[in-house]
Amino acid sequence: MNQDREEARKELDKEYGQVRESLGEVHVAFDAVLAAGPEDDLYGLLEKLEDAVKEARTGGVIGSGAKGHRRARKQYLEAKNP
C-alpha cells in the first residue's frame, strides 16, 4: 500500500510540474497583452493567451494539463487516505 502511495505521489509531482511549466507560456502571453499598445493586434494577442490557457488546462499533444493533475491528485488522495 505504501508503494501505491509513493507511485501516486510521483505521478502527482510529474503532472504538477507539467502544469507549472505550461503556466510559463500563459505568463508570456499575458505579458504580451499587457505590453500591447493601441496599434497592436489585441484580438490576436488575446487569442494566443486563450490558447496558452487552454493548453495549460487540457494539455497538448503530449501532456494532459491540469486535467491530468486533477486525476493524479485524486489518485494520490485516495492512496493517502484509504
Secondary structure, 3 states (H helix, E strand, C coil): CHHHHHHHHHHHHHHHHHHHHHHHHHHHHHHHHHHCCCCCCHHHHHHHHHHHHHHHHHCCCCCCHHHHHHHHHHHHHHHHCC
